[in-house]
Amino acid sequence: MPDKVVVIGAGVGGLAAAMRLAHRGADVTVLERHAAPGGKMRVVDSLAGPVDAGPTVLTMRPVFEELFADCGTALDAHVSLHQLDVLATHHWQDGSTLDLYSDYDRSRDAIAAFAGPRAAKQFAKFHRDAERLFTAFEKPMMQSAAPTARQMAGVVAKQPWLVPALAPGRTVAQDLKSRFNDRRLRQLFGRYSTYVGGFPNASPALLSLIWHAESRGVWAVEGGMHALARAMEGVAEAAGATFQYGVEARRIIVEGGRVAGVQIGEARIDADAVVFNGDPRALAEGMLGEAVRDTVPARAVDKRSLSAFVWSFAGRVAEGDRLGHHNVYFGRDADAEFDDIAEGRMPRDPTLYVCAQDRGHGATAGEERFEIIMNAPPRPGLEPDREEMERCRETTFDTLERMGLRWTERPPLDALTTPETFHRMFPGSDGSLYGLSPHGMMAAFRRPRAQTDLPGLTLAGGGAHPGAGIPMAVTSGRLAAEATVRALASTSRSRPTATGGGTSTGSRRTVNAPSR
């Protein structure tokens, strides 16, 4: 009889865990409260087809190739990927623009033309340092099940040349100020801290390694990112996993000091192990029952990362010749933007990310699909403020029009997802999109690990180690699957079976006969 595993949540962390566990022979059931897989990697309907309303591209491709290979197949057999030549087009309010490329030499030359040869040399050093940090910390930190600060200190002690690149005690903003004379470049590379939900002026300088992850290549998924979620679901199903949508887990059942099942409504699903792929704060707040409340300490989830206002819609561009797949329109003052967010306000001078989903292979005429993201504070409220939504639309599209991007019509308010909406969609999150805040040098070590103290319960998703972002969430799924396999192996139950052997007793006929 195979071990029964219930995965709560079909985000990419849960999907990655389900794929691996089903492939290893477990009886896997995935419960998802929404109508489709993907979690925050979701889509909304539009007149031009499904629009991405979460992550827009794939980075760190080897993570996904390893996942599919571990399940006996290949990534390319399930999704079509197209590498983007231009990583992003960046726009400033003084009218300047800068393209960065997946080719390092082209990026360096573009920066030289944009800000001069001195800036190109500064970029070259920044790029080398980001690569060194990524290479040094990828396996012992990002891929490890339970890294510690002492272990990381040991990594640095063996490679002391990392210290200047690590810039201990400095924030991203402080480090970039010492690296780049051009304010625009400081603003550009500072935005990478927002990829994991942090402020540049509060996140550790170590997060500059995120630039290296993106510089290694960005791929658009044909059919949108949701096609990747469907592919992961398909591989898990082919291995025997079952998916139940529109089903909410009410309680994780604990019996005899270990996980015993999951309650859905009035029914119970027995389980030898449970993988929780939701915001770990939901556990800490007792949303899945008092028996699992203490499995996640408050310090691992209390400080929330960024949320966002997200527009997802179809429309026609009236102005905007420099529009590519990835586009960033910078506000005038980055500090003012994050000061507003820290005070719980929608930023009045935001930086806006614009994804033109149908421009992955060149401009498209007619109706196109767009996603626009404005950073925002996390909020626990359940109902969006309509007046604020109106103000968000005005701020967003007035800003873009001033910078040369205009649509024939502005989208309706129902095309906007607010922090309150995210909180309602993802319980326990307060609307945060990245789990624990990355602020402070020790933040990465406070995230909850895959293995909890409760036998049979593991964690996956962007709220668990190694953190936010689709590649990291997929990695968390691997760590959760491995921890689940270890837990099942160490607590395997004895099942009734016919067993050979026993005590041999001679009969009257054979007692004196020679033994066989």
N, C-alpha and C positions, 0 to 999 in steps of 0.2 A: 504494500500500500504506500503510495507516495505521500510525502509530507504535504500538508495543506497550508498554503500561505495566502493571506489576504493582503492586498495592497490597497491602501486608502488614498485615493487621488491618482488621476491619470495625467499629471504633469510629466514633463520629460524625465524627471528623476524617478518617478514611479514607473513610467514606461520602461526605462532602462533597467530597473530592478526586475520588473516582470519578465522582460525578454530573457535575461540571464537565468533567472530562477526556473522559468518554464523550460528553457533549453536544457537545464540540468535535471529535469525530470520532476520538479515539484508540481503539485496541483495548485495552480495560481488562479485566484479570483481578484479582479480589479474592480473596486467600487468608485464611482465618480458621480458627484452631485450635479455636475453640468451635463449637457447633452452630447458632448464630444470630447475626444482626448486633446491633450496639449496644455491644459492649465492656462498660464499666462501667455503661452504661445498660441493665441486664439485668433479667430477671424470674425468679422461681422459682414453681413450681406450688404451689397450695394447694387446699383443698376449696371455696374461694369463687372460684377462678379464678387467673390469673397475678397475682402480687404484685410490684410494683416493688421492686427490691433495690439501687437506685442512685439517681441523681437522680430527683426526684419531680415537678417542675414546670418549665415553660418560662419563661424571662425573656429580655429583650432581643429581643422578637419580630421587629423589623425585620431582624435578622441572618438569620433563617430565611426570611423573606419574600424577601429579596434572593437567597438561595441558590436557592430554587425558581424565582424569576423568571429568574435567569441560565440556568436549564435549560429555559426555554420553557414553564413551567407556573406554578401558584399553590399556595401552602401550603394554603389552604383547600380546594383540590380533592383533597387527599390525607389530611388529618387534621382532626378537629373539635376546636376549642379553646374552652375556657370560662374567661373571666377570673374570677379569684377576687376577691370584694369585700374579704375579710379576708386580708391578707398573712400574718399569723400571730397565734395567740393565745399569749401569754406568761404563764407561771405561776412564782411564787416560793414558797419554803417558808414564808413568813409568811402565805400565803393570798391575797396580792394577785394580780390578773390584769390584763393590758392587751392589747387588740386594736389592731393597727396596720392601716391601710387603704391601698388603692391610691389613694385620694383624700387629698391632702395636708391639706386643711382638717379632715377627719374625724380624721386621725391627730393633728394638733395639738390639737384639742379633747379627744380621748381622753387625751392626755398631761396636759393641764391638769386634767382631772377626776381623773387618777391621781396626779399629783405636784404640782399647783399651777400657777398662772400663770407663775411664774418658770421652771419647768421647760419650759413651753410656749414661752417666748421663747428659751430655750437650744436647744430642739429646732429652732425656726425658723432660727436662725443655723447650726446644724449642717447642716440640710437644704440651705440656700443654698450653704454651702461645699462640700458633697459634690457638688451639681449643677455648681458652677463647675469643680471638679476633673475631673469626668467629661467635661464639655464641652471642657475645655482639652486633655485627654490622650487622648480616644477616638481621634481620627484619627492624630495624630502618634505615639502610643504603641501603642495596642491594635490599630489597623488597619494599621499600617505593617509592612513586611516586615523591616526591620532598624533599629529605633530605637537611638539612642545617648544616653549621658548628656549629651553636649555639645548635642545637638539639644533635649533636654528642658530643659536649662538655658536655651537660647535661647527656648523657649516661655515660661518663667517671666520671663525678662528683658523680653520684650515685654508681659507682663501682670503687673507687680509686685504687683498686688492679690491674686495667688494665693498669695503667700508665707505670710501668716497661716493660710490654709486648708491649705496644704501641710504646715505645721508641721515644717520640716526638722530632722532630728536627733531627733525625738520618735517614740516608738512609738505604736501605736493606744491602748494603755492610758493612757499619759502624756497624750496629747492629750485623750482623753475625760475624764480626771480634771480637766483645766483647763476643760472645757466644761460638765459636768453636776455639779450638787451631789448629785443623787439616785443612790445607789449602784446601784440597780436599772437605771437607764437606762444607766449606764456598762457594766454587765454585758450588757445587751441589745445595744447597738450594738458592743460589743467582739466579740461572737460572729461578726460578719461576716468577721473575719480567718480564721476557721476554714473559711469557704467555699472558700478557696484553700489550705487546709492549714497555716495559721500560728497561732502563739500571739498573743494580744493584746499581751502584754508584750514581744514581740520583733519583731513585724511593723511596718513603717513606717506612719506616720499616713496616708499617701496612700491606704491601702486603705479608708479611710472612704467612698471613692467607690462601693464595692460597694453601700452602702445606696441610693444613687441609682439604680443599675441595677435593684434590686428594687422601689423605690418607683414606678417607671414602669409596673409591672404584672406580675402573675404569672398564668400560664395553666395550667390542668390539661388534659392531653391525653386525650380520650375513648379508653378502652381502655388507658390507662397510657402511660408514656413510651416503652415498647418499640414502641408503634404508630408513633411518629415514626421510629424506626430502620427499621422495615419499610417506611414510606413512602419514606424516602430510598433504600433498597435498590431499591424498585420503580421509582423515577424513573431510577436508574442502569441497571437492567436494560432499561427501555424504550428507553434510548439505546444499548443494545448491550453493556453491561458484563456479564461473567459472574462468578458467585460460586461458590467452592469452600469448603465448610464441612468441619470436621474435618480440615483440612489444615494442617500446620505448616511454615513456612519454616525450613529448616535453615541455609541459607547464602545470602548475597548474593554473586553471582559477579561478579568484576571481571576484565576483560580489556582490555589496551591502555590502561590508565589510566582506564577508565570502566566504569560498570555495564553488564553484559552479560546478566544473567539471575538467576534464583532457583532454588536447589536445594530440592526437596521429596522427602524420602526418597532414593531412588536416581535419581529423574527430575530433569530440568532444564526450566525454562520460560525461553525466551529473552525478553529484554526490552531495549528501548531506554532505559527509565527505570524506577525503582522509587520508590514512595512508602512510607516506613516509618511505620506508624501503631501504634507500640508505645512502651513506655517507652524513651527514648533511652539510658538506662543499660545496656540490653541490648546496644546496639551498643558502648558504651565497654568493656564487659566481654568482648567477643569472642564473644558468643552467636550472632551472625550471621556469624562468620568473622573471621579476622585481617585480611583485606584492608580491612574497614570499621571496624576498632576505633578508628582515629585520627580518624574523621570527627566524633566527639563528644568534646570535652575533658572530663576528669574534673571540672573545676571547674564545669561546666555541669550536673552531675547528682549530685554527691557528697552534699550535704546534703539529706536526705529530708524531705518534708512529712508531715503527719499520716496515720495510717491510721484504722481504725474497727472496732468491733464492730457488726454490722448484723443485726438480727432482721427476718425477713420471714415473715409467717404470717397465717392466718385465725383469727378468734376472735370471741367475744361479749363486749361490754362490760357489766360488772355495775354499775360506778359510773363517772361521768365526764360530767356534763351539759355541761361547757364544752369539749367536744372538737370541734374543727373539722378542716379539711383539713390545715393546717400548725399544729403545736403545739410549743412549746419549754418544757421544764421545767428551770428553773435550779437548779444546785447552790448550796450555801450560800456557798462560797468559790471564786471562779474561779481565784485564784492557786494554791490547793491542787490543783485539777484538773490544771493544766498543769505544776506541779512533779512530780506523779506521772508524767505522760507523759514529761517530760524525763528522768526516771530509768528509763524503760523499763517502767513499771508500768501496769496497768489503773487508771484513776482510781477512788479510793474514794468520792469525792463528785462524781459527774459531772453535767454538763448533758446532758439527753436530748432529742433531737428525735424527735417522733412524727408520722408521716404517717398519717392515716386516709383511705386512698385513695378510699373510697366515699362520703366526705362532701364532695365538691367541690360538691354541689348540695343539701346538707341532710343531716340524720341518716338513717341506714339501720338498719332493724331486722334482727336475726338475725346470721348470720355476715358479718363485714366483713374487709377486707384491711388489714393494718398493716405499716408499716416503722418500726423504731426504730433510731436511730443514736447510738452512744456514741463520742466521740473516743478514739483509742488511739495508742500509739507504733507506728511502722513496725517490722517484724521480718522477717528473712530466712528464718526456720525454715520447714520444709515440713509439719510436723505440729502441729495445734492441741493445746493442753494441756487435757485434759478437765476437770481440776480447776479450771482458770481459767475454762472455759466455764460450769461450775456456779456459780462465784462471780459471773460476769458476769450470769447469769440472776437470781441472788438480789439483787445490787446494783440491777439495772435495775428489776425489778418491785417490790421492797420500796420503792425510792425513789418510784416512781410511785404506789404505793398510799398512801404517806404524804401524797402531794399530791392524792389524790382520784380517781385513775384506776386501775381494777381490772378485770381480765378474769375470766370464770368459770373459766378454766383457763389456766395458763401454757404457753407453747409448748414443744415438745420441743427438745433441743439441736441436732438437725439443721436447725432453722430459723435457726441462727446462723452468720454468716460472720465469720471471725476475720482478723486481720492476716496470719497464716500462710497462710490460704486464699487471700487476695488475692494474696500473693506467688506462690503456686503457679499461680493463674489468669493472672497478668500477669508473665511472666518479667522479671527485672532490677529489679523495682519495690521489693523489700524490703517489700512490702505497702502501700507509700505509695500514696495515691489521687490525689495531685495533682502528682507529679513533684518537681521541685526545691523546697526550702523557700523561702517568700517572706520569710524573716527578713533584715533589713538593707536599707538604701536601694538597694544596687546589685544585689539579687537578680534583679530583673526584666530586667536587662541581661545576666545570665549565662546565661539560658535559651538552649538551642540554637535557631537560626533554621531556617526552612524549607529554605533553600538550604545544602547542605553544601559542603565543598571538593572532594568527589568528583563529577565530572560524571555526571549522571543520577540521583543519589540526593538525595531531599528528605524532609523530616520533617513529620509531622502528628500531632495529638493534644494532650492536656492537658499532656504533658511538654515540648512545644515551645512557642516563642513563638506567641501572647501569653499562654499559661498555662492554668490550670485553669478548669473550668466548661464546661457544654455550649455556650453561645454562643462562648466563646473557642476551644474545640476546633473548632467549625464554621469559625470565622475562620481557624484554622491550616490547615484543609483548603483554603480558598480560596488562602491564601498558598502552600501546597505545589503546588496545581494551576498557579498562575501561574508559579512558579519552574520547574516541570516543562516547561511550554510554552516558556518562554524557553530552557531548556537544550536542548530538542529542536530548536528553531528555529536555534540557534547551532551545532549539531553534526549537522545533517541529513546523512544519507548520500546519495550519488549512486546512484540506482537505474537499471538498464538500461532504455532507452527508445529508440524510433525518433526520430531528431532530423533536422530539415530543415537544409539549408545545405551547407557543404563548399566545396571548391575547384572552380570551373568550368573544364573543359578542353574546348576546341573539337575537334570531329571534323573529318575531312577534308571532309565535306559542308558544315559550318556555320562553319568557322573564319573565312571571309571574309564571312559573311552579317551584316547589321545586327543589333545586339543587340535583344532584345525590350524 
